[in-house]
Amino acid sequence: MDIAVVVGGGITETLQATPLLRSLRAGAPDARITLLCPEAASALSGGLPGVDDTVPLGALDGRLGAVGAARVWLELRRRRLGAVLLCGRSGLLRLAAFLAAVPRRAGPRGGLSALLLTDRGEASAQDNAAATWLRLAPLLGVQTQLHATRYDPGPDARSQATRMLFERCGGEGRLWIALAPASGSAEPTGDEAWEPERYALLANALAKRHGAQVILVGTVDGRTHVEETMLDLGVGVVDFSAEPDLRVTAAILARCDFLIAADGPLLHLAGAVGTRAVGLYGPTQGRVLGPYGSDQRIVQAIAQTAADEADPTVMNRIRVDDVLAALEMVI
């Protein structure tokens, strides 16, 4: 049977779909699995598990509109699919699958548009998206449950990352801790990010208390945050935050012991390459949106009023000592 998995959003959502992809491959080894994912996740192509064909679509980046839904319909219609799994609750996405006449259409429960689905998985607003989407596999008779997110950056990226790290960091034998002052491809700006000076204070404490080698990661879009962080540093760090190749960044994270970052795709990328992460969350809920897995740690700013829940500045309630305490519990 040919199966399509459709994911909207970005890099984060694509990585959250990897437990589902892995489970489908293990439970239905003869199926041909096609992943329709956001264009933003095109850099991950080739390293996603369980996929025979990856189709990045700009229509799936962010919020899906009518034109984007038509593009998804066309991609589904032109394939002879036995089933499509929809990782999301978009009514337009469900309509596209229905109009494409795919015999089996599975997705999470919720909303009147769920009537367009032939199979509906249990969903809760308090569940991590990876867990919600993983529940779609049994709807197709796949009982295998592989919960870990996974991504393979490939041998070339691993080789380049190893060379970069050993040239700049020397040999192993000390903690390598990555910090992302700006957390990924959808960079937080202004009050949405943890303040750069707090990352600097954290880097100073990690080096002095634990002898850690601090490695800065991120993307070119986040250079302002990185430069502001470096103004307050009292210890030497290695800066890889302008690395343009996401695969190389993933391979660098794979060699690190930990990543500390605010809400963003790098947290999920670290978890997918097997690196433990400490995620910092303010107005968003880390339990729901954070990296999936028991090895990951969440530091959640506590909202004191209902208005706080939508206030980006709530991130500033997370203290450096709070992050150190979360990390030191697992070192």
C-alpha positions in Angstrom: 0.0 0.0 0.0 1.2 3.5 -0.8 0.9 5.9 2.2 1.3 9.6 2.3 2.1 11.5 5.5 1.3 15.2 5.4 2.9 17.6 7.8 2.3 21.4 8.0 4.3 24.0 9.9 8.0 23.9 9.7 11.2 22.0 10.9 9.8 21.4 14.3 6.6 19.7 13.1 8.5 17.6 10.6 10.8 16.3 13.3 7.8 15.6 15.5 6.4 13.4 12.8 9.5 11.1 12.8 8.2 8.7 15.4 5.1 8.1 13.2 7.4 7.6 10.1 9.6 5.2 11.9 6.7 3.2 13.2 5.1 3.0 9.8 8.3 1.7 8.3 8.8 -0.9 11.0 5.1 -2.1 10.9 4.6 -1.9 7.2 8.0 -2.6 5.6 6.5 -3.2 2.1 4.6 0.1 2.0 5.9 3.0 0.0 5.8 6.1 2.2 5.8 9.6 0.8 6.2 12.6 3.1 4.7 15.9 2.1 6.4 18.5 4.4 7.0 22.2 4.6 9.5 23.8 2.3 11.3 25.0 5.4 12.1 21.4 6.3 13.7 20.7 2.9 17.2 20.9 4.5 16.2 17.7 6.4 15.6 15.7 3.2 17.6 12.5 3.0 18.0 12.2 6.7 14.4 11.6 7.8 13.7 7.9 8.7 11.3 5.6 7.0 10.6 7.7 4.0 10.9 6.6 0.4 10.1 10.0 -1.1 10.1 13.5 0.4 8.1 16.3 -1.2 8.8 19.8 0.3 5.9 22.2 -0.4 5.9 25.9 0.3 2.1 25.6 0.7 2.7 23.7 3.9 4.8 26.4 5.5 3.0 28.0 8.4 -0.8 28.4 8.1 -2.4 26.6 5.2 -4.6 28.7 2.8 -6.9 27.8 0.0 -4.2 28.0 -2.7 -1.9 25.8 -0.6 -4.7 23.3 0.0 -5.2 23.0 -3.8 -1.5 22.3 -4.1 -1.7 19.5 -1.5 -4.8 18.1 -3.3 -2.8 18.0 -6.6 0.1 16.1 -5.0 -2.2 13.6 -3.4 -4.4 13.2 -6.5 -1.5 12.5 -8.8 -0.4 9.5 -6.6 -2.2 6.2 -6.3 -2.5 6.2 -2.5 -4.1 3.7 -0.3 -4.0 6.0 2.7 -3.0 9.4 3.9 -2.1 10.4 7.4 -2.7 14.1 8.2 -0.5 15.5 11.0 -2.7 18.4 11.9 -6.3 19.5 12.3 -6.5 21.9 9.4 -10.0 21.7 7.8 -8.5 22.7 4.4 -6.0 19.9 4.7 -8.8 17.4 5.5 -10.8 18.7 2.6 -7.9 18.4 0.2 -7.5 14.7 1.2 -11.2 14.1 0.8 -11.4 15.7 -2.7 -8.3 13.7 -3.7 -10.4 10.6 -3.1 -7.8 8.8 -1.0 -9.6 5.7 0.4 -8.2 5.9 3.9 -7.9 9.4 5.5 -6.6 9.4 9.0 -6.0 12.3 11.4 -6.5 13.5 14.9 -10.0 14.0 16.3 -11.4 17.6 16.6 -13.7 19.9 14.7 -16.5 19.3 12.3 -14.0 18.8 9.5 -13.1 15.5 11.2 -16.2 14.1 9.5 -14.1 14.1 6.3 -11.7 11.6 7.8 -12.3 7.8 7.6 -10.2 7.2 10.7 -9.7 9.4 13.7 -7.0 9.2 16.4 -7.3 10.3 20.0 -6.0 13.8 20.6 -5.6 16.0 23.6 -4.6 19.7 23.9 -2.2 18.6 26.6 -0.3 16.0 24.5 2.9 16.6 22.6 2.2 16.6 18.9 4.6 13.7 18.4 2.5 11.5 20.6 -0.8 12.6 18.9 0.5 11.8 15.5 2.0 8.5 16.6 -1.5 7.4 17.5 -2.4 7.5 13.8 -0.3 4.4 13.0 -2.6 1.9 14.7 -5.5 3.2 12.6 -3.8 1.5 9.6 -3.2 -1.7 11.6 0.4 -0.8 12.5 0.9 -1.7 16.1 4.6 -0.9 16.3 5.3 2.1 18.5 8.7 3.7 18.1 8.5 6.8 20.3 11.9 8.5 19.7 12.4 11.3 17.2 15.2 10.6 14.8 17.3 12.4 12.2 20.5 11.4 10.4 22.6 14.3 9.1 24.6 12.0 7.0 28.3 11.0 6.8 29.5 14.1 5.1 28.0 16.4 7.6 29.2 14.3 10.5 32.8 14.3 9.1 32.7 18.1 8.7 31.3 18.6 12.2 33.9 16.4 13.7 36.7 18.3 12.0 35.2 21.7 13.0 34.8 20.7 16.6 38.2 19.2 17.1 39.9 22.1 15.4 38.2 24.6 17.7 37.5 22.6 20.8 40.4 20.3 21.0 40.0 16.7 22.2 37.0 15.3 24.1 37.1 14.7 27.8 35.1 17.7 29.0 31.4 18.6 28.8 30.4 20.1 25.4 27.3 22.2 26.0 25.6 24.0 23.1 23.7 27.2 23.6 21.3 28.7 21.1 20.8 32.4 21.9 18.4 32.4 18.9 16.9 29.0 18.7 16.6 28.2 15.0 15.2 29.0 11.6 12.2 30.9 13.0 14.2 33.2 15.2 12.6 34.8 18.2 13.1 38.5 18.4 13.0 41.1 21.1 11.1 40.0 24.2 10.2 36.5 22.7 13.8 35.4 23.4 15.5 34.8 26.7 17.7 37.8 27.2 21.2 37.5 25.6 23.0 38.6 28.8 21.4 35.6 30.6 22.8 33.2 28.0 26.2 34.9 28.7 25.8 34.5 32.5 24.8 30.9 31.9 27.9 30.3 29.7 30.2 31.8 32.4 28.6 29.6 35.1 28.9 26.4 33.0 32.5 27.0 32.3 33.5 27.9 35.8 31.3 25.3 37.7 31.6 22.4 35.4 34.6 23.1 33.2 32.3 23.0 30.2 33.2 24.0 26.7 30.4 26.2 25.5 29.5 26.0 21.8 27.1 28.6 20.3 24.7 27.4 17.6 22.0 28.9 15.6 21.4 30.4 12.1 22.5 33.5 10.3 19.1 35.2 11.2 20.0 35.0 14.8 23.4 36.8 14.7 22.2 39.8 16.6 21.3 37.7 19.6 24.6 35.9 19.4 26.6 39.1 19.2 24.8 40.6 22.2 25.5 37.4 24.1 29.2 37.6 23.4 29.4 41.1 24.8 28.9 39.8 28.3 31.0 36.6 28.1 33.8 36.1 30.6 34.9 32.8 29.2 36.0 31.5 25.9 33.3 30.0 23.7 33.3 28.4 20.2 30.9 30.1 17.8 29.2 28.0 15.1 26.0 30.0 15.1 26.4 31.2 11.5 26.7 27.7 10.1 24.5 27.7 6.9 24.0 24.0 6.6 21.4 22.6 9.0 22.8 19.1 8.5 26.2 20.2 9.8 24.5 22.0 12.8 22.7 18.7 13.5 26.0 16.8 13.4 27.5 19.4 15.8 24.6 18.9 18.2 25.0 15.1 17.9 28.6 15.5 19.3 27.5 17.8 22.2 26.3 16.5 25.6 23.5 19.0 25.9 21.7 21.9 24.1 20.1 24.7 26.0 17.7 26.9 23.9 14.4 28.6 23.9 11.4 27.3 22.0 12.4 26.5 18.4 13.5 23.8 16.0 17.0 23.3 17.3 15.6 21.7 20.5 13.8 19.1 18.4 16.8 18.7 16.1 19.0 18.0 19.2 16.6 15.4 20.5 16.4 13.8 17.0 20.2 13.2 16.9 20.3 11.8 20.5 21.4 14.9 22.4 19.7 15.8 25.6 18.1 19.3 25.6 17.0 21.8 28.2 14.2 23.9 26.6 13.2 27.3 27.9 9.5 28.2 27.6 7.6 31.3 28.5 4.2 32.0 26.8 4.2 28.6 25.1 3.7 25.3 26.8 6.9 23.2 26.8 5.1 20.0 27.7 3.1 20.3 24.5 5.5 22.0 22.1 8.8 20.9 23.5 11.1 18.1 22.3 9.5 14.6 22.7 11.0 12.1 25.1 11.8 11.5 28.7 15.4 12.5 28.4 14.5 16.1 27.5 14.1 18.8 30.2 11.7 21.7 30.3 12.1 25.0 32.2 8.7 26.6 32.2 8.2 30.2 33.2 5.1 30.3 35.4 2.3 32.7 34.4 0.8 34.5 37.3 -2.3 35.8 35.5 -4.3 34.8 32.4 -2.7 37.8 30.6 0.8 36.4 31.3 0.0 33.4 29.2 0.2 35.5 26.0 3.0 37.8 27.2 6.4 37.1 25.6 8.2 38.9 28.5 7.2 36.1 30.8 10.4 34.4 29.6 12.3 36.9 31.7 11.0 35.1 34.8 13.3 32.2 34.0 16.5 32.7 36.1 20.0 31.5 35.2 19.9 29.4 38.4 16.7 27.7 37.3 18.4 26.5 34.1 21.5 25.4 35.9 19.4 23.4 38.4 17.6 21.7 35.5 20.9 20.8 33.8 22.7 19.7 37.0 19.9 17.2 37.8 21.1 15.2 34.7 24.8 15.8 34.4 
